Amino acid sequence: MLLSLNWLREFVPFEGTDQELGDKLTMLGLELEEIIHPFEHLANVVVGHVVECDRHPEAEKLSVTKVDVGEAELLPIVCGAPNVAQGQKVAVAKIGAVLPGDFKIKKAKLRGQLSMGMICAEDELGLGDSHSGIMVLDESLEVGIPLVDALNLDQVVFDIGVTPNRADCNSVLGLARETALAYGLPLTLPELKLNESGEDCSDMVKIVIDDPAQCPLFQGRVIKGIQVGPAPAWMRYRLIAVGQRPISNMVDVSNYVMFELGHPNHAYDLNLIKGATIRVGQASDGQTFTTLDDQERKLTAADLLIWDAERPVGLAGVMGGAETEVHEGTTDIFLELAVFNPPTVRKTARRLSLPSEASYRFERGVDQGLAKYCIDRTAALMAECGAGQLLPGMCVSEPRPWLNRTLRFRRERAEKLLGIELSEEFCRTTITGMGCKVNDTNAEDWSVEAPSHRLDLEREVDLFEEIARVYGMDRIPAVLPRVSKSLDSIGKEDTRYTFTMKLKHWARGVGLREAINYSFVGDDELDLLGLPKEGRVPVMNPLSEDQNMMRTVLAPGLLGNVRTNVGHGSRHLRLFEVAHVFWADEHSETTVNEPTRLALMVTGRRERERWPWPAEDFAEYEDLKGFVEHLLQHLGLPGANFKTVEGHTYLTPCVQVIVDGRSVGLLGCVNGDVADHYNARRDVWLGELDVDLLREMFEALTPGFEPLAVYPPIRRDITVIAPEGLSVAQIIGAIEGMKVDLLEDVTMVDLYEPEGEAVRNVTVRLTYRHAKKTLKDKEVDKRHSKVVEGLLKALPVRV
């Protein structure tokens, strides 16, 4: 937001320096990014008086003048403008001046005549586009004074960074309110000079609003007999100072009031509006509309249009239409000032790549309570600048009148939250200085009515933030919170955070890299994964269309990581993510349930491309399953059973992980269609575990102690030939079910599946150990033979 200091002083009597004000606004949260001097190039341009003016003896189109610039001698200047004449007050660029375009004024001879400066036109000074002749100034101006002082140009302009929540500060008025609050100054609005005459225009144009949610207010005024031409010089120069190009009096007034009060408006040629009707309604898919820049735009049903009785005449909140544009022959104007739904305007402007000062303000929200004053101010200036007749009355439709929010404020609670002592007087002064009304029938619990321009005040803590902002964030002492811990708490797991960090340390330790993704995903992504629409949590103001939902699983984020990494040539991925997922839950205090999940993802080569690992060695199910088993072992939880799940929406095959009879998650291979959508080059193995359940089971464990083994083990391997459908878990379970004494552990060490045969060779290693002595071979042989015989009887296997 570009703010002219002179313009600001028309609202508040601030007398400090520009740097002082910039620092104060920055501390209030409105960061000063730059101080601009828009007319700095006019530093060596002064008011001159043409004392003599004669024709150039050798050039018919040149004039030789002598100009008084307040110095001891008159300056000889050769001028080529057709309108230069004796007795004029003119703008003179003296030697050394540097004009726009890096044009340096030097001593020169033109056709033999000495020239010691330049009499300038508007465009040569950067004050407009006119080059028809030199600027002729007011005769009352004092000779020799700087031109910026003579024309009262805005010499200091602040570039203020306004945060998205402070829509009220996108205007001079909004920043004036902040200045008045900061310095305790009075705030004065521009005086309304409504010179109305003629017939009442209230019924001249019928206003129809299809959906009040899209347009809660639409109002219009009629101005007749206007003359389209240049705006007054003071208005043009001020608009130039804040980065706007003057166009015509009607357009310039519209822009001027938008910057001044923060509410965009639009003028239509009244005689081009058909059927004396204005309707606000949706476009249809595929409809085309030609905007003011003469570009044909293709619309969707999500776009909001302003129609007359037959056709669209404006793209609501974004840009007007070419067919009803105000032009040089326009005599009657219908002035619109409305309030539109911010998300609708934002989506349309982004999709059509049509950012503008108007859409920028509508996207963040405008002050509906100030709308009548804004349209009156705009109409009065248009009538004044265009020599028109402002008709009394107003065409208006307001299906949703603005209702101020009522907030609670407790000073004691604010003090606890901010950590500072606050006086009642300071709190009252600050809150009322923001424009709020305070009802303090209860001295400790106030009812505060927020004004219509403060759309960001929604909760009590918003008032606390305002108190802290005005008090001075830099004045709030930095105090570390007190953390007290008793001896009884030592050795206990502290918090959910502790368990989460345990999982992250484990994951990094086994070679996984952490991914941190947005909690926002697109509806389309969840549909692609076949996830149910029930339970989804929509984002109220999404950053973009592909981030309009809260994630219900972690899969979209990790699959997006696959697409990004593959696109950059990295195909060996080992990722994990610990994060919340979000499900709608009407019984929750926040209406949303936020369980924590651990996602594991492997794809590509099992190891990096280096010797001695073979090139065709890619990650498979065993890698993912091994990570899960290792995690359970790391947490001290019982071993898992893995049960095949049929018909999963995006994992095929899919396996359920069951620990102690409870399902803790799913593992599987991402469907080919889904993997192709994310540009995966190899199978993507993905698992998601319930962290909350794992934590519950972990905290339920009772720590125990077993003495370390003193005597060495004896290990024996068995290779069994099993049918293809027999799982390794069944083989190990059968061996453990025999309850053979001295048998300490059973682990699979190898798996071989011969090509073309429906069998698998499984090698398991049995570990035997005695707690009180060293075992002998014959003792182990006896028990090992028992295991082999029992296995052959229990299962359809061969050894």
C-alpha positions in Angstrom: 0.0 0.0 0.0 1.5 3.3 -1.1 0.6 6.1 1.4 1.3 9.8 0.7 2.3 11.7 3.9 0.4 14.8 2.7 -2.7 12.8 2.0 -2.5 11.2 5.5 -2.2 14.7 7.1 -5.6 15.6 5.6 -7.1 12.9 7.9 -4.9 13.3 11.1 -2.8 16.3 12.2 0.5 14.4 12.4 3.5 16.7 12.6 6.4 14.3 13.1 9.0 13.2 10.6 8.5 10.6 7.9 11.0 8.2 9.5 9.3 8.5 12.9 5.9 7.6 11.4 7.4 4.8 9.4 9.0 3.3 12.5 5.8 3.6 14.5 3.7 1.9 11.8 6.3 -0.9 11.6 6.0 -1.5 15.4 2.2 -1.6 15.0 2.6 -4.5 12.5 2.4 -2.4 9.3 6.0 -2.8 8.1 7.6 0.1 6.3 9.3 -1.4 3.3 10.5 1.8 1.7 10.2 5.6 1.7 9.7 6.9 -1.8 10.2 10.4 -3.1 8.1 10.3 -6.3 9.0 13.7 -7.6 12.6 13.7 -6.5 13.6 14.3 -10.2 12.0 17.7 -10.0 14.5 18.9 -7.4 16.1 21.4 -9.8 12.8 22.5 -11.5 11.4 25.9 -10.4 8.7 28.4 -11.2 9.8 30.9 -13.9 8.3 34.0 -15.4 8.7 34.6 -19.2 9.9 38.2 -19.4 10.6 38.2 -23.2 9.6 35.9 -26.0 10.7 36.4 -29.6 10.9 34.2 -32.7 14.1 32.4 -33.3 15.9 34.3 -36.2 16.9 31.0 -37.9 14.1 28.6 -37.0 10.4 29.4 -37.5 9.2 26.9 -34.9 11.5 27.9 -32.1 11.2 30.8 -29.7 14.0 32.7 -27.9 12.9 33.7 -24.4 14.3 35.3 -21.3 13.0 33.8 -18.1 13.1 35.1 -14.6 13.8 32.2 -12.1 14.5 34.3 -9.1 18.2 34.8 -9.7 20.2 37.9 -10.4 20.1 37.4 -14.2 17.4 36.3 -16.6 18.0 32.9 -18.2 18.1 32.7 -22.0 16.1 29.7 -23.0 15.2 28.4 -26.5 11.8 26.8 -26.5 10.0 24.8 -29.2 6.5 24.8 -27.7 3.8 26.6 -29.8 2.0 28.0 -26.7 4.9 29.8 -25.1 4.3 33.5 -24.6 5.5 36.5 -22.7 4.1 37.0 -19.2 3.5 33.3 -18.5 4.4 31.5 -15.4 6.1 28.3 -16.5 8.0 25.2 -15.1 11.8 25.7 -15.8 14.3 22.9 -15.5 17.6 24.6 -14.7 21.1 23.4 -15.8 21.9 20.2 -13.8 18.3 18.9 -13.6 17.8 15.3 -14.6 14.3 14.7 -16.0 12.5 11.3 -16.5 14.3 9.1 -19.1 17.7 10.2 -17.6 17.4 13.4 -19.7 20.1 15.8 -18.4 19.7 19.6 -18.8 22.9 21.2 -20.0 24.1 24.5 -21.4 23.6 24.4 -25.1 23.3 26.4 -28.4 20.3 25.8 -30.6 20.7 27.3 -34.1 23.3 29.7 -32.8 21.2 30.9 -29.8 22.4 30.2 -26.2 19.9 28.1 -24.0 20.5 27.9 -20.3 17.6 25.6 -19.3 14.3 24.2 -20.5 10.7 25.3 -20.3 8.9 22.0 -19.7 5.7 20.3 -20.8 3.8 17.9 -18.5 5.1 14.7 -19.9 8.7 15.9 -19.8 8.3 16.3 -16.0 6.5 13.0 -15.5 3.3 14.8 -14.5 1.1 13.5 -17.3 0.9 12.5 -20.9 0.3 15.8 -22.5 2.9 17.1 -25.0 0.8 19.6 -26.9 2.6 22.5 -25.2 4.4 23.7 -22.1 2.8 23.8 -18.7 1.3 27.2 -18.0 1.2 27.7 -14.3 -1.1 29.9 -12.1 -0.1 33.6 -12.3 -0.2 33.9 -8.5 2.8 31.6 -8.0 6.0 33.1 -6.7 8.9 33.1 -9.1 11.9 30.9 -8.2 10.2 28.6 -5.8 10.6 24.8 -6.4 7.9 23.4 -8.6 7.1 20.6 -6.0 6.2 23.3 -3.5 4.3 25.5 -6.0 2.1 22.5 -7.0 1.9 21.1 -3.5 3.1 17.7 -4.8 3.4 14.7 -2.5 7.1 14.6 -1.7 7.0 11.6 0.7 5.2 8.3 0.0 5.4 5.2 2.2 5.4 1.7 0.8 3.6 -0.2 3.6 3.5 -4.0 3.7 -0.1 -4.8 4.8 -0.7 -8.3 6.1 -3.7 -10.1 4.5 -5.8 -9.9 7.7 -5.7 -6.1 7.9 -7.9 -5.3 4.9 -8.9 -2.0 6.6 -5.3 -0.7 6.1 -5.5 -0.8 2.3 -6.5 2.8 2.3 -5.4 6.2 3.5 -8.3 6.2 5.9 -7.2 2.9 7.4 -3.6 4.0 7.9 -4.9 7.3 9.3 -6.9 5.3 11.9 -3.7 3.5 12.9 -1.8 6.8 13.1 -4.5 8.4 15.2 -4.5 5.4 17.5 -0.8 5.4 17.9 -0.4 9.1 18.7 -3.8 9.8 20.3 -4.7 12.2 17.4 -8.2 13.1 16.2 -9.4 11.6 12.9 -11.3 13.7 10.4 -13.1 12.3 7.3 -13.3 14.4 4.1 -16.3 16.7 4.1 -19.1 15.6 1.9 -20.4 18.2 -0.5 -23.5 16.7 -2.0 -25.0 19.2 -4.3 -28.1 17.2 -5.4 -30.8 18.4 -7.8 -33.4 17.1 -10.2 -35.6 14.0 -10.0 -35.1 11.2 -7.4 -33.2 8.3 -9.0 -34.1 5.6 -6.5 -36.3 3.7 -9.0 -34.3 4.6 -12.1 -32.4 1.4 -12.1 -33.8 -1.9 -10.6 -31.2 -3.9 -8.6 -31.6 -7.7 -8.4 -29.2 -10.0 -6.5 -29.6 -13.7 -7.1 -27.5 -14.9 -4.2 -27.1 -12.7 -1.1 -24.0 -14.7 0.0 -22.2 -13.6 -3.2 -23.3 -9.9 -3.0 -24.7 -8.7 0.4 -24.9 -5.1 -0.8 -25.3 -3.3 -4.2 -25.9 0.4 -4.4 -25.8 2.9 -7.2 -26.1 6.7 -7.9 -26.9 8.6 -11.1 -25.0 11.6 -12.4 -26.2 13.4 -15.5 -24.8 15.9 -17.9 -21.1 15.1 -17.1 -18.2 16.1 -19.4 -15.5 13.5 -19.7 -12.1 15.1 -19.7 -8.9 15.5 -17.6 -9.2 15.4 -13.8 -8.0 18.4 -11.8 -4.3 18.7 -11.7 -4.1 18.2 -7.9 -5.9 14.8 -8.2 -3.8 13.7 -11.2 -0.5 14.5 -9.4 -1.6 12.7 -6.3 -2.5 9.6 -8.2 0.9 9.7 -10.0 2.6 9.9 -6.6 0.9 6.6 -5.5 1.7 4.8 -8.7 -1.4 5.4 -10.8 -1.6 6.7 -14.3 -4.3 9.4 -14.8 -6.8 8.5 -17.5 -9.9 10.8 -17.3 -11.8 12.6 -14.6 -14.3 9.8 -14.1 -11.7 7.0 -13.9 -9.4 9.2 -11.8 -12.1 10.0 -9.2 -12.9 6.3 -9.0 -9.3 5.4 -8.3 -8.8 8.4 -5.9 -11.7 7.4 -3.6 -10.6 3.7 -3.7 -7.1 4.7 -2.4 -8.6 7.2 0.0 -11.3 5.1 1.6 -10.4 1.5 0.5 -13.7 0.7 -1.2 -13.6 0.1 -5.0 -16.3 1.4 -7.3 -17.2 1.4 -10.9 -18.9 3.8 -13.4 -21.1 2.6 -16.2 -22.5 4.7 -19.1 -26.1 4.8 -18.0 -27.4 5.1 -21.5 -25.7 1.8 -22.4 -27.4 -0.2 -19.6 -30.3 -2.0 -21.2 -33.7 -2.5 -19.5 -32.9 -0.1 -16.6 -31.9 -3.2 -14.6 -28.7 -4.4 -12.9 -28.6 -8.0 -11.8 -25.8 -9.8 -9.9 -25.6 -13.5 -10.8 -23.3 -16.4 -11.7 -21.9 -16.9 -15.2 -22.4 -20.2 -17.0 -19.6 -22.6 -18.0 -17.9 -21.7 -21.2 -19.5 -18.2 -21.4 -17.3 -15.4 -22.8 -17.1 -11.8 -21.7 -15.1 -8.9 -23.0 -13.5 -6.8 -20.3 -12.3 -3.2 -20.3 -8.9 -4.2 -21.7 -10.7 -5.5 -24.9 -9.8 -9.1 -24.0 -12.3 -11.9 -24.4 -12.4 -14.0 -21.2 -13.8 -17.5 -20.9 -15.8 -17.9 -17.7 -17.0 -20.7 -15.5 -20.1 -21.2 -13.3 -17.9 -20.1 -10.3 -17.5 -16.6 -11.7 -19.8 -13.8 -10.6 -21.1 -11.3 -13.2 -23.0 -8.1 -13.2 -25.8 -8.1 -15.8 -28.2 -5.6 -17.3 -31.5 -6.9 -18.6 -29.9 -8.6 -21.6 -26.1 -9.2 -21.1 -23.2 -9.1 -18.7 -21.7 -5.7 -18.1 -19.1 -6.4 -15.5 -16.9 -9.1 -13.9 -17.9 -8.6 -10.2 -15.0 -7.2 -8.2 -12.5 -7.7 -10.9 -13.1 -5.6 -14.0 -15.9 -3.8 -15.9 -17.1 -4.7 -19.4 -16.1 -3.0 -22.6 -19.7 -2.5 -23.8 -20.8 -0.1 -21.0 -17.4 1.6 -20.6 -17.4 5.4 -19.9 -16.0 7.1 -23.0 -15.5 10.7 -24.3 -19.1 10.9 -25.5 -20.6 9.7 -22.2 -23.0 12.2 -20.6 -24.9 10.1 -17.9 -23.2 7.8 -15.4 -24.5 5.0 -13.2 -22.0 4.7 -10.3 -21.8 1.3 -8.7 -20.4 0.5 -5.2 -21.0 -3.0 -3.9 -19.7 -5.7 -1.6 -18.8 -9.1 -3.1 -17.8 -12.5 -1.6 -14.0 -12.3 -1.2 -13.2 -16.0 -2.2 -15.3 -15.7 -5.4 -13.4 -12.5 -6.5 -10.0 -14.1 -5.6 -10.6 -17.3 -7.5 -11.8 -15.4 -10.6 -8.9 -12.9 -10.6 -6.4 -15.7 -10.1 -7.8 -18.0 -12.8 -8.1 -15.2 -15.4 -4.7 -13.6 -14.3 -6.5 -10.3 -13.8 -5.0 -8.8 -10.6 -6.0 -5.2 -10.0 -6.2 -2.7 -7.2 -9.9 -3.3 -6.9 -9.7 -7.1 -6.8 -6.9 -6.9 -4.3 -9.2 -5.1 -1.9 -12.3 -7.2 -2.6 -10.3 -10.4 -2.0 -9.5 -9.3 1.5 -12.8 -7.7 2.4 -14.3 -4.2 2.3 -16.1 -2.1 4.8 -19.8 -2.6 4.2 -20.7 -0.2 7.0 -18.9 2.7 5.2 -20.3 1.9 1.8 -22.9 4.7 1.8 -20.3 7.4 2.7 -18.0 6.0 0.0 -20.5 6.2 -2.8 -21.6 9.6 -1.7 -18.0 10.8 -1.7 -17.3 9.3 -5.1 -20.5 10.7 -6.6 -19.9 14.2 -5.2 -16.3 14.3 -6.7 -17.5 13.0 -10.1 -20.2 15.6 -10.3 -17.7 18.3 -9.3 -14.9 17.2 -11.6 -17.2 16.5 -14.5 -19.5 19.5 -14.1 -22.5 17.1 -13.8 -25.8 17.0 -12.0 -26.0 14.6 -9.1 -29.5 13.2 -8.7 -30.9 12.7 -5.2 -31.7 9.2 -4.0 -29.9 5.9 -4.4 -30.7 2.6 -6.2 -29.9 0.0 -3.5 -30.4 -3.6 -2.6 -29.0 -4.9 0.7 -30.3 -8.5 1.3 -27.7 -9.0 4.1 -27.3 -5.8 6.2 -24.0 -5.7 8.1 -24.2 -6.6 11.8 -21.2 -5.7 14.0 -19.6 -8.6 15.9 -19.8 -8.5 19.7 -16.7 -9.8 21.5 -15.8 -10.5 25.1 -12.9 -8.8 26.8 -11.4 -9.8 30.2 -8.5 -7.7 31.3 -7.3 -10.3 33.8 -7.1 -12.9 31.1 -5.3 -10.5 28.8 -2.7 -9.9 31.4 -2.1 -13.6 32.0 -1.8 -14.3 28.3 0.5 -11.3 27.5 2.5 -11.5 30.8 2.2 -7.7 31.5 0.1 -5.5 33.7 -2.6 -3.5 32.0 -4.5 -0.5 33.3 -8.2 -0.2 32.7 -7.7 3.2 31.2 -5.1 1.9 28.7 -7.4 -1.0 27.6 -10.4 1.3 27.2 -8.4 3.9 25.3 -7.0 1.3 22.9 -10.2 -0.5 22.3 -12.2 2.6 21.7 -9.4 4.1 19.6 -9.8 1.2 17.2 -13.4 2.2 16.7 -15.0 -0.3 19.0 -17.8 0.4 21.4 -17.3 -0.8 25.0 -20.2 -1.9 27.3 -18.5 -2.4 30.7 -21.5 -3.0 32.9 -19.3 -5.7 34.4 -15.9 -4.1 35.2 -14.0 -7.4 34.8 -15.9 -8.7 31.7 -16.5 -6.2 28.9 -18.8 -6.6 25.9 -17.0 -5.0 22.9 -18.7 -4.2 19.6 -16.2 -4.4 16.8 -16.6 -1.8 13.9 -17.5 -2.9 10.4 -14.0 -2.0 9.1 -12.2 -4.4 11.4 -13.0 -7.7 9.7 -10.1 -9.4 11.6 -11.7 -9.0 15.0 -13.5 -12.3 15.5 -12.5 -13.6 19.0 -11.4 -12.3 22.4 -7.7 -13.1 21.7 -7.9 -10.8 18.7 -8.5 -7.9 21.1 -5.6 -9.2 23.2 -3.4 -9.0 20.1 -4.5 -5.4 19.5 -3.7 -4.5 23.1 -0.2 -6.0 22.8 0.3 -4.3 19.4 -0.5 -0.8 20.7 1.3 -1.4 24.0 4.4 -2.3 22.0 5.6 -5.8 21.3 9.2 -4.6 21.9 8.2 -3.5 25.4 6.9 -6.9 26.5 9.7 -8.5 28.4 11.1 -11.8 27.2 10.5 -14.2 30.1 11.0 -18.0 29.8 8.0 -19.9 31.2 8.5 -21.6 34.5 8.7 -25.4 34.2 8.4 -27.3 37.5 9.2 -31.0 37.7 8.9 -33.2 40.8 11.2 -36.2 41.5 8.2 -38.4 40.9 8.0 -37.4 37.3 11.6 -38.5 36.5 11.7 -41.6 34.5 8.1 -41.2 33.2 7.3 -40.5 29.6 6.6 -36.8 29.5 4.3 -36.0 26.6 2.9 -37.0 23.2 5.8 -35.0 21.8 8.3 -37.3 23.5 6.8 -40.3 21.9 6.7 -38.5 18.5 10.4 -37.7 18.8 11.2 -41.3 19.7 9.5 -42.4 16.4 11.5 -39.7 14.4 14.8 -40.7 16.0 14.1 -44.3 15.1 13.1 -43.5 11.5 16.2 -41.5 10.9 18.3 -44.2 12.5 17.1 -46.8 10.1 17.9 -44.6 7.1 14.6 -42.9 6.4 14.4 -39.2 5.5 11.7 -37.1 7.0 9.1 -35.4 4.8 7.1 -32.4 6.0 4.1 -31.7 3.8 1.2 -29.3 3.9 -1.9 -30.4 5.7 -3.9 -29.2 2.7 -4.7 -31.5 -0.2 -7.1 -31.3 -3.1 -10.5 -32.9 -3.4 -9.3 -34.5 -6.6 -6.4 -36.2 -4.9 -8.6 -37.8 -2.3 -11.0 -38.9 -5.0 -8.0 -40.4 -7.0 -7.2 -42.5 -3.9 -10.8 -43.6 -3.7 -11.3 -42.2 -0.2 -14.9 -41.6 1.0 -16.3 -38.0 0.8 -17.8 -38.4 4.2 -15.6 -37.1 7.0 -13.6 -34.7 4.8 -12.9 -31.3 6.3 -13.0 -28.4 3.7 -10.7 -25.4 4.0 -12.7 -22.2 4.4 -10.3 -19.9 2.4 -8.0 -22.3 0.5 -4.7 -21.1 -0.9 -5.6 -22.7 -4.2 -8.1 -25.1 -5.7 -5.6 -28.1 -5.2 -5.4 -27.3 -1.5 -9.1 -27.1 -0.6 -9.3 -30.0 1.8 -7.6 -31.2 5.0 -5.8 -34.5 4.4 -7.5 -37.6 5.8 -4.4 -39.8 5.1 -0.8 -39.0 4.7 -0.5 -40.7 1.3 -1.1 -37.7 -1.0 1.8 -35.7 0.5 4.3 -38.6 0.2 3.2 -39.4 -3.3 3.7 -35.8 -4.2 7.2 -36.1 -2.8 7.7 -39.1 -5.2 6.6 -36.9 -8.2 8.9 -34.1 -7.2 12.0 -36.2 -6.6 11.5 -38.3 -9.7 11.2 -35.1 -11.7 14.6 -34.1 -10.3 16.2 -37.4 -11.2 16.1 -38.9 -7.7 14.4 -42.4 -7.8 15.9 -44.0 -4.7 13.5 -42.8 -1.9 13.1 -43.8 1.7 10.7 -41.4 3.4 8.7 -41.1 6.6 6.3 -38.5 7.9 4.7 -38.1 11.4 1.8 -35.8 11.2 -1.9 -35.3 11.9 -4.7 -36.3 9.6 -8.1 -34.7 9.9 -11.6 -36.2 10.0 -14.9 -34.4 10.6 -16.3 -35.2 14.0 -19.4 -33.4 15.3 -18.7 -34.7 18.8 -15.3 -33.0 19.0 -14.9 -29.6 20.6 -13.4 -28.3 17.3 -15.7 -30.4 15.1 -12.6 -32.1 13.8 -10.7 -35.2 15.0 -6.9 -35.0 14.5 -5.3 -38.4 15.0 -1.5 -38.7 14.5 -0.2 -41.1 11.8 3.3 -42.4 10.9 3.7 -43.0 7.2 6.6 -45.0 5.7 7.3 -45.1 2.0 10.0 -46.9 -0.1 10.5 -47.0 -3.8 13.3 -47.5 -6.3 16.5 -49.4 -5.7 17.1 -51.1 -2.4 20.5 -49.6 -2.2 22.4 -46.8 -4.0 23.8 -47.6 -7.5 27.2 -48.9 -6.4 29.0 -52.1 -6.2 28.3 -54.8 -5.1 24.5 -54.4 -5.1 22.9 -55.6 -8.4 21.1 -53.1 -10.6 17.8 -55.0 -10.5 17.6 -55.1 -6.7 14.5 -53.0 -6.0 12.6 -52.3 -2.8 9.8 -54.7 -2.2 7.2 -55.6 0.5 9.9 -57.2 2.7 11.6 -53.9 3.1 8.5 -52.1 4.3 7.5 -55.1 6.5 11.0 -55.1 8.0 10.7 -51.5 9.0 7.5 -52.2 10.8 8.8 -55.2 12.6 12.0 -53.3 13.6 9.8 -50.4 14.9 7.7 -52.7 17.1 10.9 -54.3 18.4 12.4 -50.9 19.1 9.3 -49.9 21.1 9.3 -53.3 23.0 5.9 -54.2 21.6 4.8 -57.8 20.7 5.5 -59.1 17.2 2.9 -58.3 14.6 0.7 -60.6 12.5 0.1 -59.5 8.9 -3.3 -60.2 7.4 -4.2 -59.7 3.7 -6.9 -57.2 3.1 -9.0 -57.4 -0.1 -10.5 -54.5 -2.0 -8.4 -51.6 -0.6 -9.0 -48.4 -2.7 -5.3 -47.5 -3.5 -3.1 -50.3 -2.1 -2.8 -53.6 -4.0 -1.8 -55.9 -2.3 -2.8 -54.5 1.1 -1.8 -56.0 4.4 -3.2 -55.2 7.8 -0.7 -55.0 10.7 -2.2 -56.6 13.9 -0.4 -56.2 17.2 -1.8 -58.0 20.3 -5.1 -58.4 18.5 -5.5 -54.8 17.5 -5.1 -53.3 14.0 -2.3 -50.6 14.1 -2.1 -49.8 10.4 -1.9 -50.9 6.8 0.9 -51.7 4.4 0.8 -52.2 0.6 1.8 -51.4 -2.9 0.2 -48.3 -4.4 -2.1 -49.1 -7.4 -0.5 -48.7 -10.8 -3.0 -46.0 -11.9 -2.3 -43.9 -8.8 1.4 -44.4 -9.0 1.4 -43.4 -12.7 -0.5 -40.2 -11.8 2.4 -39.3 -9.6 5.0 -40.3 -12.3 6.5 -43.1 -10.2 9.0 -45.2 -12.2 8.9 -48.3 -9.9 6.5 -49.9 -7.4 5.8 -47.6 -4.4 5.4 -49.4 -1.1 3.5 -47.4 1.4 2.5 -47.9 5.0 0.5 -45.9 7.5 0.5 -46.7 11.2 -1.7 -45.3 14.0 0.7 -43.4 16.3 -1.9 -42.8 19.0 -2.6 -46.5 19.3 1.1 -47.4 19.3 1.7 -44.8 22.1 -1.2 -46.2 24.1 0.3 -49.7 23.8 3.8 -48.5 24.5 2.7 -46.6 27.7 0.9 -49.8 28.9 4.1 -51.8 28.9 5.5 -52.8 32.3 9.3 -52.6 32.2 11.0 -55.9 33.2 14.5 -57.2 33.6 16.1 -60.3 32.4 19.7 -61.2 33.2 22.1 -61.2 30.3 23.0 -64.6 28.9 26.2 -66.0 30.3 26.5 -69.2 28.2 26.9 -69.4 24.4 24.0 -70.4 22.1 23.9 -73.1 19.5 22.2 -72.3 16.2 20.7 -74.8 13.8 19.1 -74.1 10.4 16.1 -75.9 8.8 15.2 -75.5 5.2 11.6 -76.5 4.5 9.9 -76.9 1.1 6.5 -75.4 1.5 3.6 -74.9 -0.8 3.2 -71.4 -2.3 0.3 -70.4 -0.2 1.9 -71.2 3.2 3.2 -68.2 5.0 6.4 -67.9 6.9 4.5 -66.8 9.9 2.7 -70.2 9.9 6.0 -72.0 9.9 7.5 -70.0 12.7 4.2 -70.2 14.7 4.2 -74.0 14.4 7.7 -74.2 15.7 7.1 -71.9 18.6 3.8 -73.7 19.4 5.8 -76.9 20.2 7.1 -75.3 23.4 10.5 -77.0 23.0 12.6 -76.3 26.1 16.0 -74.5 25.5 14.6 -73.1 22.2 15.2 -69.4 22.6 14.5 -67.8 19.2 13.2 -68.7 15.7 14.0 -66.4 12.8 13.7 -66.6 9.0 17.1 -66.1 7.3 16.4 -67.0 3.6 13.6 -67.4 1.1 13.9 -69.0 -2.3 11.1 -69.4 -4.8 12.2 -71.6 -7.8 11.0 -70.4 -11.2 8.1 -72.4 -12.6 7.4 -74.3 -9.4 4.5 -73.6 -7.0 6.8 -74.0 -3.9 9.0 -71.9 -1.8 12.1 -72.9 0.2 12.1 -71.2 3.6 15.2 -71.3 5.8 14.7 -70.6 9.5 17.3 -70.4 12.1 16.7 -71.9 15.6 18.7 -70.6 18.6 19.2 -73.0 21.6 20.6 -71.9 24.9 20.8 -73.1 28.5 20.7 -70.6 31.3 23.1 -72.4 33.6 25.5 -74.4 31.5 27.1 -74.8 28.1 25.0 -77.1 25.8 26.4 -80.2 24.1 25.6 -81.2 20.5 23.7 -84.3 21.5 21.4 -82.3 23.8 20.6 -79.9 20.9 20.3 -82.8 18.3 17.6 -84.4 20.4 15.4 -81.3 20.6 16.2 -80.3 17.0 15.0 -83.6 15.7 11.8 -83.2 17.7 11.2 -79.8 16.0 11.7 -81.3 12.5 9.3 -84.2 13.2 6.7 -81.9 14.7 6.9 -79.5 11.8 6.4 -82.3 9.2 3.3 -83.5 11.1 1.8 -80.0 11.7 2.3 -78.6 8.2 2.3 -79.8 4.5 6.0 -79.3 4.2 9.1 -81.3 3.3 12.7 -80.9 4.6 
